[in-house]
Amino acid sequence: MYLIDLYLEELSKVRDQKTIEKKRYLLMHLEELRDFPKRELFEFYEKLRQRLSHGSALDVLREVRLFYEWLRERGYRYEFSEQAFKELKKKKEFENKARKYFTEEEVNNILSYIRTKPKPFVYYLLCVVLLSSGLRISEALSLKRDDFKERSLITEKGEEKSVFVVKVKGKFSKEREVPLVLWRRDWYEVIRKQLDSLKEGQAFFTYNLRFPKSVKVLTLSRDAVYRFFYDLSKELGMDVHPHRFRYTYAVWLAMKNIPPNVLKEWLGHSSARTTLEVYAQAQKEKMLDLIASL
């Protein structure tokens, strides 16, 4: 991991932070294998496929190849089998190829599993916010207590209901307001409790680390979050990359017939085409549900 840190530190001088984060996440998978003769490359691919899609596994291998090139330029003897990689690229995979979002069952499994682990509750809170807002991970981690506003709405049944709206600074510093779609009733209390525990201007994803004689206040970092999701993917045997929460939010709302122009604004898409691709996916899933019910 030390060499990976050096590699990413050098790249950070010429690449943006988002690219570095993605590369770090992909290279985390290297912990399982250090060198790649042809046979071992196939074995590594099969290990990756236990929790990643074919496309995601290839993304890992592409990044590993670039890292190994960097190592060889500095005198390290690391081999990467180009022949094996070409064969893997030709490999046709159909299962789960189109589905990038989580099913409701997968979401339940992810959240239930997190609650059983000795991890700070803030990681559960992060997943709840990502699923409820569709924010990019960088947008979510930049949230502060003051970015949350609570509004009262009157439902069609005449009932008063509280809704959280978050103020987000997205790409190119463009601000937008995003309502939190709380898919479960208990999520409201989870967010309310966190807001009540924070001071004005404090980062939202802040938590206390307790020691025998002291308490240290910490804020989630990008590195800690990507490490958490990498470990979670490994333990659950599925890809739990944070961007999949954003895609899940988008598809679930599209399946509820939220208008494309509204969803585009909430997601902060620069192009309507990106939003319409989400709708195409949602319509496909609705048709499959319809066929299954016949």
N, C-alpha and C positions, 0 to 999 in steps of 0.2 A: 504493500500500500504506500510505502514511502516513495517509491519510484513513480507511482501514479500521481501522488501529490506534486512531485516536481514537474511532471509532464503537464498537469493542469495549470500549475502556477505559471509556467512558461507560455502556455496557450492563452491565459487570461490577459496577457499584454496585447493580444491582437484579436481576441474573440470576445463577444459579449457574455454577460453573466448567465443568461438563459442557456446559451450553448454549452458553457462550462458545466452547468448543473446537469444537463442531459448527459454529457460525456461521463461525468462522475457516476451517475446512476448506472449507465451501461457497463462501465469498467468495474463496478462493485462485484459483478458476477465472476470476475477473474480470480476471486479468492479460491474458487473451487479447483482450478487447474492452472499450472504455471507455464506449460510448454505445449506446443501443438504439432506433433507429427500428424500425418494423415489419419491414422487410426484414432488417435486421441481427440482430434478435432470433431470427428463424428460422435465420439462418446460425450464430449462436452456439449455438443448440439443437443443430444438426446436428454442430457440433464437439464438444459435450458428449457426444452419443450415440455418438461413436467409442470412448468408454471407459466411459460410464456408462449405466445402464438408463434407461428413460423416466421412471420415478418419481424416480430420483436427479437427473436433469437438471431436472425440475420443482422439486425441493427447492432446487437452486442458484438457479433463477430466482425462486422465492418469496423467498429470502433477499436476492437482489440488489434486488428490488422494495422491500423494507423499508429497505435501505441507501440506495437512491436517494431514498426519502421523507425520510429523515434528512438527506441532503445538500441537498435542496430547501428544507427548513426553515431551513437555514443559508445560503441565498442562492446555492448552486451550481446551474448549469443542466444538470441531467441528466434525460434523458427515458427513460421506460419505456413501451413500447406495451402498454396493457391489452388492446386488441383482439387483438393477436398472441398474447398470453399466454392469453387465453380459447380461442383456436383450438388452441393447443398442448395445453391441458388436455383438450380433447375428443378429441385424437388417440389412437387405440387402438393399443396396442403389445402384442404377444403373445410375442415371442421373449424367452426367459429371464426371463419375468415372475415365475415362481414361485421360481426358483432364486437364493437369496441366498448360498449357500455356494460354496467353490471345489472344482473337481474335482481329482483327484490330478494330472492333467496340468498344470493351472493352477498348483498348488502347486509342482510341479517347475520350471515356467517362471519363477515368481517368485523362488524361491531360487537357481536357476542364474544368473538375471540379476543379482541382488544381488551374487553372488560375483565377477562380472566388472567391477563398478564400483569406482572408487577411493573407496569409502565405508568408514568404520570397521566392523570386523567385528561390532560391537555391534548393528548394524541387522539383520544375519542372525540373530544370537542372539535378538533381540526377536521376530522372526517365528517362530522355532522354539518359543519359550516360549508365544507366543499360540496357536499351533496345538496345542501339547501340553497346555495348561491351560484354554483357553477363558476366560481372564481378561479383564475389561474393561481398556481401555488404562490407566486411572487406577490400577487394582489392580496391573497388571504393573509400572508405573513406580515404584510405592511399595515394591517388593520389596527386601529386604536379604539379605545373605549368610546371616544367621542364620535366615531364614524357610525355608530349604531343609533338609530332613532326608532322609537316605538310609536306606532300610529294605531288609532282605534277605527275599526271599520264596522259597518252594519251589514250582516249577511242577508241573503234572500229570505231567510226565515225570521228576520227581524232581530237576530241575536248580535250582541256586541262582541267583537273579537279583536285581539291585539295582534299587530303584525310588525315585525322588525324590517326596517329598510336600512341598507348599509350604503355609505358613500364611498366609492372606490375610485382610486386614481389608476387608470389602466395604461395601455400602450400610448406612447407619445404624450404622456401626462394628461390624457383626456379623461375628465371626470364623468362618472355616471352613477345613477342610483339603482340599486338592485334589491328587490324584495326577497326576503328569505322564505322559501317554500318549505315549511316544516312538515315533512311527510309523516312524522309521528308526533303525537301530542306531547310526549315527554321531552322532546327536543326544545320546546319553548322554555321549560324550566331549567334545562341544562344551560342555555344561553343566558337566561335571566340571572341565574346564580353567578355565572362568571362575571357578568357586567357589574353586579352588586359588589363583587369582591375587589374590583379594580378602582384605582384612583383616576382622576381626570387626566387625560392625555397619555395614560399608560397603554402599552401594547396589549392587544386583546389576548394573544396566545402567551400569556405570562403564567408561571406556576411557581410554587414554593417547593424547594428541595430541603427536607428536614434532616438535621443532624442531631445527635444527642444533646448538644448545648447551644445550637444556633439554627437559624433558618435562612437559606439563601434564595433570593428571588431571581429566577432565570426567565429568559424569553426564548421561544423556539427559534432555532437557526435553520437555514436551508440545508446545511450538511446533516444536521441531526434528523431532519424530516426525511431526506432521501435515504439515510441509513435505516430509519424506522420502516419505510415502505419496502426497502430491499429485503430486510429481515422478515417482514410480514409476508411478502411474496414467497419467500423461501419456506416459511413455516406452514402457510396455507396451500402451497402448491398451485398458485395462480398469480397472474400478473396484477399487482395492486399499485400500479403507477398512479400518482396523484392526478394526472390529466384525465384519467378514466372517470373520476368523480364528476369532472366538468362535463364530459360527454354524456354521462348518465343523467345529469340534471337536464341537459338540453333535450335528449331523446324522451325522457319521461314527460317533460312539459309539452313537447311536440305531439306526443300521443294523447295529451289532454286537450289538444286543439288550440293551444295558445297561438295567436297570430304570428307569422314569421317576422313581421317588422318589429313587434314587441320583443320577441325572443332575441332578435339581432341586437337590439339596444341593450337588453339585460346582459347578454354575453360579451358585449363590446367587440363584436365582429366588425372588421373593416369592410368586408365584402358580403353582400347578401347571398352570394353563391355558397359560401361556407355554411350559412344557416340553412339554406335549402337542402344541402346534402344531409343535414340532420333530419329534416322532414322526410326525405326519401327513405332514410333508414327506419324512421318511426312508422311510416306507412307500410313498409315491408313487414315489420313486426306485427302490426295490427292485422294484416292479411293472414299471417301465419296463425295468429290467435283465432281468427275467424274460421280458418280451415280446420284447426284442431277441435273447434266446438261443434263442427257439423256432424 
